[in-house]
């Protein structure tokens, strides 16, 4: 008996596009062959009327189906458990865990697990660990009396270890972060686009704010202690590339960023940046890519907290039922951006 809680239309759409993000969430069983597969199975698709959907392989086997030998759907659950266990190990560790040790503790070969972890979370195990610690530093800097104290509180063995990687992830220096951007210069301009006025702001490291219908006054909210100044030749070049991203969002500009969020938010943003133009991702798929399949609502919140519209293409996010979902700058703009990428 098939699971009536599964949206058959959405499940079939996932099979049609061979969506890896849906692997492990359900399986499709083919009546004519007696085989069940994961959504990303590369095998030729059967006719839709011959496919039933089950929550997992156990349910499919109980209904008389056997696992596909090509896509090995039963291994997906094992992979997800391994990634979840690795995340727990990383979060509990006081020091970084070498890849060989981490992979061995969850039962995988290092190189295979490295690819598996990145596919599931959007980042490598080492990047996840750095992101976690840097996020902890950012939180600790809000309450600690000193930067050094915050660094130790976040689990670094010495300040030098933080500056090796954590400071780069934060973009601004730790002191500037703690002081609301003090000592950082944020340059801004307002650009005309076919979708309206666009605020574009950047530090020396990269774009920190891209937003429709905002002006320089809004930057004071995001960077209350930063020096906010207008324009400049370097920003003009960068701004032109941002405008080109609005007019032709199907072209990857690979623009430099200087944005901060939680480790989960940044994983969602990275998953969006890795989504090819013309494709979409559901909030559930983004949550899975960020390493927490149950955090669907949090994935939507991460899209809403995106600091750089279009550059991090949250217009490619949608609900699992295929509906377009929300957009901070208006649904009409989201529809227009998707249309320019060929999404109907």
SERO-4910 file (N, C-alpha, C, O; in steps of 0.05 Angstrom, whole numbers):
BEGIN
 pado doro    nc1    nc2    nc3   cac1   cac2   cac3    cc1    cc2    cc3    oc1    oc2    oc3
  Unk    A     17    -24      0      0      0      0     18     25      0     36     27     17
  Unk    A     13     43    -18     29     67    -20     23     86      3      2     85     15
  Unk    A     42    104      9     38    123     30     23    147     20     32    162      2
  Unk    A     -1    152     30    -18    174     21     -8    201     30    -17    222     20
  Unk    A     12    201     49     22    227     58     42    239     38     50    262     41
  Unk    A     51    223     19     70    232     -1     55    247    -23     36    236    -34
  Unk    A     64    271    -30     53    286    -52     62    272    -78     85    275    -86
  Unk    A     44    258    -91     52    243   -115     63    261   -138     82    253   -151
  Unk    A     50    284   -141     59    302   -162     87    312   -157    104    312   -175
  Unk    A     92    320   -132    119    330   -125    140    307   -126    162    312   -135
  Unk    A    132    283   -118    150    260   -119    157    253   -147    180    248   -154
  Unk    A    137    253   -165    143    247   -193    161    268   -206    178    262   -221
  Unk    A    156    293   -198    172    315   -209    201    311   -200    220    317   -215
  Unk    A    205    302   -175    233    297   -166    246    275   -182    270    276   -188
  Unk    A    231    254   -189    242    232   -205    248    242   -233    268    234   -245
  Unk    A    231    259   -244    236    269   -271    262    284   -273    276    282   -293
  Unk    A    268    300   -253    292    316   -253    316    302   -239    337    314   -236
  Unk    A    311    277   -231    332    261   -217    344    277   -194    369    281   -194
  Unk    A    328    285   -176    335    304   -155    349    290   -132    336    276   -116
  Unk    A    375    294   -129    390    282   -107    380    292    -80    382    277    -60
  Unk    A    370    317    -79    361    328    -53    338    312    -41    332    315    -17
  Unk    A    324    297    -58    301    281    -48    308    252    -41    292    238    -31
  Unk    A    333    244    -47    341    217    -40    339    213    -10    348    230      6
  Unk    A    328    191     -2    325    185     26    299    194     38    292    187     60
  Unk    A    284    211     23    258    220     33    235    202     25    215    201     39
  Unk    A    238    188      3    219    168     -7    231    153    -29    253    160    -39
  Unk    A    218    131    -38    227    115    -60    204    112    -80    181    113    -72
  Unk    A    211    106   -105    191    101   -125    192     72   -133    214     62   -140
  Unk    A    170     58   -134    170     30   -141    155     26   -167    133     36   -171
  Unk    A    167     10   -185    157      6   -212    142    -21   -214    154    -42   -210
  Unk    A    116    -19   -219    100    -44   -219    108    -63   -240    107    -88   -236
  Unk    A    118    -54   -263    124    -72   -285    150    -87   -282    154   -108   -294
  Unk    A    168    -76   -264    193    -90   -260    196   -101   -232    213   -118   -227
  Unk    A    180    -92   -213    182   -100   -186    205    -89   -171    214   -100   -151
  Unk    A    216    -66   -181    240    -54   -169    233    -26   -158    216    -12   -169
  Unk    A    246    -19   -135    243      8   -125    270     23   -126    291     11   -123
  Unk    A    268     49   -131    292     66   -136    290     91   -119    269     99   -110
  Unk    A    313    104   -116    314    131   -104    309    151   -127    313    145   -150
  Unk    A    300    176   -120    293    196   -140    315    202   -161    309    207   -184
  Unk    A    340    200   -153    362    208   -171    371    184   -188    391    187   -202
  Unk    A    358    162   -187    366    139   -203    370    146   -232    352    158   -244
  Unk    A    393    139   -244    398    147   -272    384    129   -293    385    135   -317
  Unk    A    370    108   -284    356     90   -302    334    105   -318    324    125   -309
  Unk    A    327     94   -341    306    106   -357    279    106   -341    273     86   -328
  Unk    A    265    128   -343    240    131   -328    218    113   -340    214    112   -364
  Unk    A    202    100   -323    179     85   -332    156    104   -336    158    128   -331
  Unk    A    133     94   -346    109    111   -347     99    117   -319    101    100   -301
  Unk    A     89    141   -316     81    150   -290     60    132   -277     61    127   -253
  Unk    A     41    121   -293     20    105   -281     30     78   -270     15     64   -257
  Unk    A     55     71   -276     67     46   -266     82     50   -240     94     31   -230
  Unk    A     83     75   -230    100     81   -207     83     86   -182     64    102   -183
  Unk    A     91     73   -160     79     79   -134    102     90   -116    125     85   -120
  Unk    A     94    104    -95    114    117    -77    111    107    -49     89    104    -39
  Unk    A    134    102    -36    135     93     -9    154    110      7    172    122     -4
  Unk    A    150    111     33    168    128     50    197    118     50    215    134     52
  Unk    A    200     92     49    228     81     49    228     53     37    208     42     29
  Unk    A    252     42     36    255     15     24    241     -6     40    232    -26     28
  Unk    A    240     -3     66    226    -24     82    197    -26     74    187    -49     72
  Unk    A    183     -4     70    155     -5     62    153    -17     34    134    -32     28
  Unk    A    171     -9     16    171    -20    -11    175    -50    -11    162    -65    -26
  Unk    A    194    -60      5    199    -88      6    175   -103     17    168   -125      9
  Unk    A    162    -91     37    138   -103     49    116   -106     28     99   -124     30
  Unk    A    116    -89      8     96    -90    -13    104   -108    -36     90   -111    -56
  Unk    A    127   -121    -33    136   -141    -53    156   -131    -73    162   -146    -92
  Unk    A    168   -107    -69    188    -97    -88    216   -103    -78    220   -108    -54
  Unk    A    235   -102    -96    264   -106    -89    280    -82    -97    272    -66   -115
  Unk    A    302    -78    -84    319    -54    -88    332    -54   -116    341    -75   -125
  Unk    A    334    -31   -128    349    -27   -153    379    -32   -148    390    -20   -130
  Unk    A    391    -48   -165    419    -54   -162    436    -31   -173    461    -30   -168
  Unk    A    424    -14   -189    439      8   -201    442     32   -182    464     42   -178
  Unk    A    420     41   -171    421     65   -153    423     58   -124    429     76   -108
  Unk    A    419     32   -116    422     23    -89    408     42    -68    421     55    -52
  Unk    A    382     43    -70    367     62    -53    370     58    -23    367     77     -8
  Unk    A    375     33    -15    377     28     14    402     39     26    404     42     51
  Unk    A    421     47     10    446     58     20    442     88     27    459     99     42
  Unk    A    421    101     17    417    129     22    413    134     51    424    153     63
  Unk    A    396    117     64    391    120     93    416    118    109    421    133    127
  Unk    A    433     98    101    459     95    115    476    119    112    490    128    131
  Unk    A    477    130     88    493    154     82    484    177    100    501    191    111
  Unk    A    458    181    101    447    204    117    453    201    146    460    220    160
  Unk    A    451    176    156    458    171    184    487    177    190    494    188    210
  Unk    A    504    169    171    533    173    174    539    203    174    556    212    191
  Unk    A    527    218    157    531    247    157    521    260    183    535    277    194
  Unk    A    498    252    192    487    262    217    505    256    240    510    273    258
  Unk    A    516    231    240    535    224    262    560    240    261    571    248    281
  Unk    A    570    245    236    594    261    233    590    289    242    607    301    255
  Unk    A    567    301    236    561    328    245    560    329    275    571    348    287
  Unk    A    548    308    288    548    308    317    576    306    329    582    318    349
  Unk    A    593    290    316    621    287    325    636    314    323    651    322    341
  Unk    A    632    328    300    645    353    296    636    374    317    652    389    328
  Unk    A    610    374    322    599    394    340    607    389    369    609    407    385
  Unk    A    612    363    376    620    356    403    650    358    408    659    359    431
  Unk    A    666    358    387    695    357    390    706    384    399    697    405    390
  Unk    A    726    383    416    740    407    424    761    416    403    765    440    400
  Unk    A    773    397    389    792    403    368    782    391    342    763    375    342
  Unk    A    793    400    320    785    391    294    792    361    291    812    352    302
  Unk    A    774    346    278    778    317    274    789    313    246    776    321    226
  Unk    A    812    300    242    823    295    215    802    278    199    788    262    210
  Unk    A    802    283    173    783    269    155    785    239    158    765    225    159
  Unk    A    810    228    159    813    199    161    799    188    186    786    167    185
  Unk    A    803    202    208    791    193    233    761    196    232    746    178    241
  Unk    A    751    219    222    722    224    221    708    203    204    688    191    212
  Unk    A    719    198    180    708    178    162    708    150    174    689    135    172
  Unk    A    730    143    187    733    117    199    712    113    222    702     91    225
  Unk    A    707    134    237    688    132    259    659    128    250    643    119    266
  Unk    A    653    136    226    626    131    215    625    109    194    604    104    182
  Unk    A    648     96    190    648     72    174    652     75    144    641     59    128
  Unk    A    666     96    136    670    102    107    699    106    101    715    113    118
  Unk    A    706    103     75    733    110     66    734    141     64    714    153     57
  Unk    A    757    153     70    759    182     72    750    197     47    733    215     49
  Unk    A    760    190     23    753    205     -1    724    202     -8    711    221    -16
  Unk    A    713    178     -4    684    174    -10    667    191     10    648    203      2
  Unk    A    675    190     35    659    205     55    661    235     51    642    250     55
  Unk    A    684    244     42    688    273     36    668    282     16    655    303     19
  Unk    A    665    267     -6    645    273    -27    617    271    -17    599    288    -23
  Unk    A    612    250     -1    585    246     10    577    268     29    554    278     27
  Unk    A    594    277     46    588    298     65    583    324     51    564    339     57
  Unk    A    599    331     31    596    356     16    569    355      1    556    376     -1
  Unk    A    562    332    -11    537    330    -26    514    334     -8    493    346    -16
  Unk    A    515    324     17    493    326     36    491    353     49    468    362     54
  Unk    A    513    366     54    512    391     69    519    416     53    513    439     62
  Unk    A    532    412     30    540    435     14    568    445     20    579    462      6
  Unk    A    581    434     42    608    441     49    624    416     57    612    395     62
  Unk    A    650    418     58    666    396     66    666    394     97    658    412    110
  Unk    A    674    370    108    675    368    137    692    390    150    685    401    171
  Unk    A    715    396    138    733    416    150    719    444    149    721    459    168
  Unk    A    706    450    126    692    476    124    669    478    144    664    499    155
  Unk    A    655    455    148    633    455    167    644    461    195    632    477    210
  Unk    A    666    449    202    678    453    229    687    482    232    683    494    253
  Unk    A    700    493    211    708    521    213    684    540    215    685    558    231
  Unk    A    664    534    200    640    551    201    627    550    228    618    570    238
  Unk    A    625    526    240    613    523    266    629    539    287    616    553    303
  Unk    A    655    537    286    670    552    306    669    582    302    668    597    321
  Unk    A    670    590    277    669    619    272    642    630    280    640    653    290
  Unk    A    620    615    276    594    623    285    593    626    316    581    644    327
  Unk    A    606    607    329    607    608    358    623    632    368    616    645    388
  Unk    A    644    639    353    659    663    360    642    688    357    641    705    374
  Unk    A    627    689    334    609    712    329    589    715    352    583    738    360
  Unk    A    578    693    361    559    694    383    573    702    409    562    719    425
  Unk    A    596    691    414    610    697    439    620    726    440    621    737    462
  Unk    A    626    737    417    635    765    416    614    784    426    620    807    433
  Unk    A    589    776    425    567    793    434    566    795    465    555    814    476
  Unk    A    578    776    479    576    775    508    603    776    522    604    784    545
  Unk    A    624    766    509    650    766    522    662    794    524    656    811    508
  Unk    A    677    798    545    690    824    549    714    828    531    721    851    526
  Unk    A    725    807    521    749    810    503    746    791    479    733    770    481
  Unk    A    760    798    458    760    781    434    774    755    440    765    734    432
  Unk    A    796    756    455    811    732    462    793    713    478    794    689    473
  Unk    A    778    723    497    760    706    512    740    693    495    733    670    499
  Unk    A    729    708    475    709    696    457    721    674    440    707    654    435
  Unk    A    746    678    432    759    657    416    762    631    431    757    610    421
  Unk    A    771    634    457    774    610    473    747    598    479    744    573    480
  Unk    A    727    614    484    700    605    490    689    588    467    674    569    471
  Unk    A    696    595    442    687    581    419    701    555    414    693    539    397
  Unk    A    722    549    430    735    523    428    761    523    414    773    501    410
  Unk    A    772    546    406    798    547    394    819    543    416    817    554    438
  Unk    A    840    528    409    862    524    429    879    548    433    892    550    454
  Unk    A    880    566    414    895    590    416    884    611    396    873    603    375
  Unk    A    888    637    401    878    657    382    889    653    354    876    659    335
  Unk    A    914    643    352    926    640    326    910    620    309    909    623    284
  Unk    A    898    600    321    883    580    307    858    593    295    849    586    273
  Unk    A    846    612    309    823    626    298    830    643    274    816    643    254
  Unk    A    852    657    277    860    675    255    869    660    230    871    671    208
  Unk    A    876    634    233    883    618    210    860    614    191    864    611    167
  Unk    A    835    613    202    812    608    185    787    622    193    772    631    175
  Unk    A    782    624    218    757    635    227    753    664    220    732    672    212
  Unk    A    774    680    222    772    708    216    765    713    187    750    732    181
  Unk    A    775    696    170    769    699    141    739    694    136    727    708    120
  Unk    A    728    675    151    700    668    146    682    691    156    661    697    144
  Unk    A    689    704    178    673    726    188    675    750    170    657    767    172
  Unk    A    695    751    153    697    774    135    710    797    150    734    803    146
  Unk    A    695    810    168    706    831    184    724    819    205    722    795    211
  Unk    A    742    835    217    759    825    238    741    820    263    720    832    264
  Unk    A    750    803    282    734    798    306    727    824    321    704    827    329
  Unk    A    746    842    324    739    867    338    718    883    324    700    893    336
  Unk    A    720    884    297    699    899    282    672    885    284    652    899    286
  Unk    A    672    859    284    647    844    287    634    851    314    610    857    315
  Unk    A    650    850    335    640    855    362    629    883    365    611    889    380
  Unk    A    641    902    350    634    930    353    615    939    331    614    963    325
  Unk    A    601    921    318    581    928    298    593    939    273    581    956    260
  Unk    A    617    930    265    629    939    240    648    962    244    657    974    224
  Unk    A    655    968    269    674    990    274    700    985    259    711    963    261
  Unk    A    710   1005    246    735   1003    231    733    992    203    753    990    189
  Unk    A    709    985    195    704    975    168    691    996    151    673   1010    160
  Unk    A    699    998    126    687   1017    108    668   1002     89    676    983     76
  Unk    A    643   1011     88    623   1000     71    617   1021     49    607   1042     56
  Unk    A    622   1014     24    616   1032      2    590   1024    -11    584   1000    -13
  Unk    A    575   1044    -20    549   1038    -31    542   1054    -56    554   1075    -62
  Unk    A    524   1044    -71    513   1059    -94    485   1049    -99    477   1027    -90
  Unk    A    469   1065   -114    442   1057   -122    443   1054   -152    450   1072   -167
  Unk    A    436   1030   -162    437   1024   -190    409   1021   -202    390   1011   -188
  Unk    A    405   1030   -226    380   1026   -240    380    998   -253    400    991   -266
  Unk    A    358    984   -250    355    958   -264    327    957   -275    310    974   -269
  Unk    A    322    938   -292    295    935   -303    275    926   -283    251    927   -288
  Unk    A    284    918   -259    266    910   -238    264    931   -215    253    925   -194
  Unk    A    276    954   -220    275    976   -200    302    983   -189    322    972   -197
  Unk    A    302   1003   -171    327   1012   -159    339    990   -141    324    976   -127
  Unk    A    365    988   -142    379    967   -127    402    979   -111    420    991   -122
  Unk    A    401    975    -85    423    983    -68    445    962    -69    439    938    -66
  Unk    A    469    971    -75    492    953    -76    514    964    -57    522    986    -60
  Unk    A    522    947    -38    542    956    -18    563    935    -15    557    911    -17
  Unk    A    588    943    -10    610    924     -8    631    934     11    635    959     13
  Unk    A    645    916     24    669    922     39    693    917     20    689    912     -4
  Unk    A    717    919     30    740    913     13    741    883      6    755    876    -13
  Unk    A    726    866     21    727    838     16    706    828     -4    710    808    -18
  Unk    A    684    842     -6    663    834    -24    636    846    -18    634    863      0
  Unk    A    616    838    -32    589    848    -29    578    841     -1    579    818      7
  Unk    A    566    861     12    555    856     39    525    861     39    511    853     58
  Unk    A    514    876     19    486    881     18    478    887    -11    489    905    -24
  Unk    A    458    872    -21    446    877    -47    416    875    -42    406    853    -36
  Unk    A    401    897    -46    373    897    -39    357    917    -56    366    939    -61
  Unk    A    334    908    -65    316    926    -80    302    945    -60    297    938    -37
  Unk    A    296    969    -69    280    988    -54    292    996    -27    277   1004     -9
  Unk    A    318    995    -25    331   1005     -1    351   1027     -8    359   1030    -31
  Unk    A    358   1044     12    377   1065      8    399   1062     29    400   1044     45
  Unk    A    417   1081     28    441   1080     46    433   1081     76    448   1071     93
  Unk    A    410   1092     82    401   1093    110    398   1065    122    402   1061    146
  Unk    A    389   1046    105    385   1019    115    411   1006    123    411    987    139
  Unk    A    433   1015    112    459   1003    118    467   1008    147    481    992    159
  Unk    A    457   1030    158    463   1036    186    451   1015    205    462   1011    227
  Unk    A    429   1003    197    417    982    213    435    957    213    438    944    234
  Unk    A    446    950    190    462    926    187    491    930    197    503    911    207
  Unk    A    501    954    194    529    960    201    530    986    217    540   1006    207
  Unk    A    519    986    242    516   1010    257    542   1025    264    541   1049    269
  Unk    A    564   1011    265    589   1024    272    609   1027    249    631   1037    252
  Unk    A    600   1018    225    618   1020    202    618   1048    191    600   1063    195
  Unk    A    640   1054    176    641   1079    161    626   1074    134    636   1058    118
  Unk    A    605   1088    129    589   1083    105    593   1107     86    586   1129     92
  Unk    A    605   1101     63    611   1122     44    601   1115     16    596   1091     10
  Unk    A    597   1135      0    585   1130    -26    606   1123    -47    628   1135    -48
  Unk    A    599   1104    -64    612   1099    -89    642   1092    -89    653   1081    -70
  Unk    A    654   1100   -112    682   1094   -116    685   1077   -142    667   1063   -149
  Unk    A    707   1080   -155    712   1066   -180    711   1036   -178    699   1023   -195
  Unk    A    722   1026   -156    723    997   -152    694    986   -149    688    965   -160
  Unk    A    678   1001   -134    650    992   -130    634    994   -156    617    977   -162
  Unk    A    640   1014   -173    626   1017   -198    629    992   -216    610    983   -228
  Unk    A    653    981   -217    658    957   -232    642    934   -221    630    918   -236
  Unk    A    643    931   -195    629    909   -182    598    912   -185    584    893   -190
  Unk    A    589    937   -182    560    942   -185    550    935   -213    528    925   -216
  Unk    A    566    941   -233    558    934   -261    554    904   -264    536    896   -279
  Unk    A    571    889   -251    568    860   -252    543    850   -238    530    831   -246
  Unk    A    536    864   -216    512    857   -201    487    863   -218    469    847   -220
  Unk    A    487    886   -231    465    893   -249    462    873   -271    440    865   -279
  Unk    A    485    864   -282    484    843   -303    471    817   -293    458    803   -308
  Unk    A    476    811   -267    463    788   -255    433    790   -254    419    771   -256
  Unk    A    423    815   -250    394    820   -250    383    817   -278    362    805   -282
  Unk    A    396    829   -297    386    829   -324    389    801   -338    373    794   -354
  Unk    A    410    787   -330    415    760   -341    422    741   -319    446    733   -317
  Unk    A    403    734   -302    410    717   -279    418    689   -287    426    673   -269
  Unk    A    416    682   -312    424    656   -321    455    654   -325    466    633   -331
  Unk    A    468    677   -322    497    678   -325    511    679   -297    504    697   -282
  Unk    A    529    661   -292    543    659   -266    565    680   -265    584    679   -280
  Unk    A    562    700   -247    582    721   -244    604    715   -224    625    727   -225
  Unk    A    599    695   -207    618    687   -186    629    712   -172    653    717   -170
  Unk    A    611    727   -160    617    752   -147    628    748   -119    619    730   -105
  Unk    A    647    764   -110    658    761    -83    638    771    -62    624    790    -66
  Unk    A    637    756    -39    618    763    -18    632    768      8    654    757     13
  Unk    A    619    784     25    628    788     52    602    789     69    593    810     77
  Unk    A    591    765     74    566    763     88    569    743    111    587    726    110
  Unk    A    552    746    131    554    728    154    526    717    161    506    730    157
  Unk    A    526    693    170    502    680    180    509    656    197    533    652    202
  Unk    A    490    641    206    497    617    221    508    597    202    506    600    177
  Unk    A    520    575    212    531    555    195    509    543    177    513    537    154
  Unk    A    485    539    189    462    529    173    454    548    151    451    540    128
  Unk    A    452    574    158    444    594    138    464    595    115    457    595     92
  Unk    A    490    594    122    510    596    101    510    571     84    516    573     60
  Unk    A    504    548     95    502    524     79    478    526     60    480    517     37
  Unk    A    456    537     69    433    542     51    440    561     29    434    556      5
  Unk    A    454    582     35    462    602     15    481    589     -5    479    594    -29
  Unk    A    499    572      4    518    559    -14    503    540    -32    509    538    -56
  Unk    A    483    526    -21    467    507    -37    452    523    -59    449    513    -82
  Unk    A    443    546    -53    429    563    -73    449    572    -95    442    572   -118
  Unk    A    473    579    -87    493    588   -106    501    565   -124    509    570   -147
  Unk    A    500    541   -114    507    518   -130    484    507   -147    489    489   -163
  Unk    A    461    518   -144    438    510   -160    440    522   -188    441    546   -190
  Unk    A    441    506   -209    445    517   -236    422    535   -244    399    531   -235
  Unk    A    428    555   -259    407    573   -270    387    557   -285    394    539   -300
  Unk    A    362    564   -281    340    549   -295    329    526   -278    309    515   -286
  Unk    A    343    520   -256    333    499   -238    322    511   -212    329    534   -206
  Unk    A    307    496   -197    296    506   -172    302    486   -150    309    463   -156
  Unk    A    300    494   -125    303    477   -102    281    482    -83    274    505    -77
  Unk    A    269    461    -71    249    465    -51    263    472    -25    287    467    -21
  Unk    A    248    483     -6    259    489     20    268    464     34    287    464     49
  Unk    A    253    442     29    261    416     41    288    407     29    305    396     44
  Unk    A    292    411      4    317    403     -9    340    420      2    362    410      6
  Unk    A    335    446      6    356    463     17    363    456     45    386    456     53
  Unk    A    342    448     61    347    440     89    365    414     89    383    412    105
  Unk    A    358    396     71    374    371     69    403    377     61    422    366     71
  Unk    A    406    396     41    433    403     32    449    416     55    474    415     55
  Unk    A    435    430     73    448    443     95    453    424    119    463    432    140
  Unk    A    446    398    116    452    379    136    430    374    156    435    359    175
  Unk    A    406    386    153    385    382    172    358    381    157    344    401    155
  Unk    A    351    357    147    328    354    130    302    362    144    282    369    130
  Unk    A    301    363    170    276    370    184    273    400    187    251    410    193
  Unk    A    294    415    181    293    444    186    283    459    161    296    478    151
  Unk    A    260    451    151    249    463    127    242    492    132    248    509    115
  Unk    A    229    498    154    222    525    160    246    543    163    247    566    155
  Unk    A    267    532    176    292    547    180    305    553    153    318    573    150
  Unk    A    302    535    134    313    539    107    299    563     94    311    580     81
  Unk    A    272    564     98    257    587     88    266    613    101    269    634     88
  Unk    A    271    612    127    281    635    142    309    644    132    314    668    129
  Unk    A    326    624    126    352    630    115    350    645     88    365    664     83
  Unk    A    331    637     72    326    651     47    318    680     52    326    699     39
  Unk    A    300    683     72    291    710     79    312    728     90    311    752     88
  Unk    A    333    716    102    355    731    114    379    734     95    400    744    103
  Unk    A    375    727     70    395    730     50    403    760     47    385    776     42
  Unk    A    428    766     50    437    794     49    441    805     21    441    829     17
  Unk    A    444    786      2    452    795    -25    433    783    -46    438    762    -57
  Unk    A    411    797    -50    391    788    -69    403    783    -97    422    797   -105
  Unk    A    394    762   -110    402    754   -137    430    741   -137    434    720   -149
  Unk    A    449    753   -123    476    742   -122    475    715   -107    487    696   -117
  Unk    A    461    714    -85    453    688    -74    425    684    -83    407    697    -73
  Unk    A    420    667   -103    394    667   -117    371    653   -103    363    631   -110
  Unk    A    362    666    -81    340    654    -66    314    654    -82    294    642    -74
  Unk    A    314    668   -106    290    666   -123    287    638   -135    266    631   -146
  Unk    A    307    621   -132    306    593   -142    293    575   -121    290    551   -127
  Unk    A    286    585    -98    274    568    -77    243    568    -80    232    588    -88
  Unk    A    231    546    -74    202    544    -76    192    522    -56    208    508    -44
  Unk    A    166    520    -53    154    501    -36    154    473    -48    157    471    -73
  Unk    A    150    453    -32    150    425    -42    127    419    -61    129    401    -77
  Unk    A    105    434    -58     82    429    -75     85    443   -102     67    442   -119
  Unk    A    108    456   -107    113    470   -132    105    499   -133    112    513   -152
  Unk    A     91    508   -112     84    537   -111    108    554   -105    128    544    -94
  Unk    A    107    578   -113    131    595   -115    142    603    -87    166    609    -85
  Unk    A    125    605    -67    135    614    -41    138    644    -40    130    658    -58
  Unk    A    150    654    -18    153    683    -15    178    694    -26    196    679    -35
  Unk    A    180    721    -25    205    734    -34    205    762    -21    185    777    -22
  Unk    A    228    769     -9    230    794      6    224    818    -10    215    839      1
  Unk    A    228    817    -36    226    841    -53    202    839    -72    201    853    -92
  Unk    A    183    822    -65    159    820    -81    158    797   -100    178    790   -114
  Unk    A    135    784   -101    132    760   -118    137    766   -148    148    750   -162
  Unk    A    128    790   -157    132    797   -185    161    796   -193    168    787   -215
  Unk    A    178    806   -175    207    805   -181    217    776   -182    234    769   -198
  Unk    A    207    760   -163    216    732   -163    208    718   -189    223    702   -200
  Unk    A    183    723   -197    173    711   -222    190    720   -246    197    704   -264
  Unk    A    197    746   -246    213    757   -268    240    745   -269    250    737   -291
  Unk    A    254    742   -246    280    730   -246    280    701   -255    297    692   -270
  Unk    A    260    686   -246    258    659   -254    252    656   -283    262    639   -297
  Unk    A    235    674   -293    228    673   -322    253    678   -339    256    666   -360
  Unk    A    271    696   -330    295    702   -345    314    678   -345    331    676   -363
  Unk    A    310    660   -326    327    636   -326    313    613   -340    325    591   -343
  Unk    A    289    617   -349    275    596   -363    257    579   -346    247    558   -355
  Unk    A    252    588   -321    234    573   -303    206    583   -307    200    607   -306
  Unk    A    188    565   -313    160    573   -318    144    574   -292    120    580   -293
***
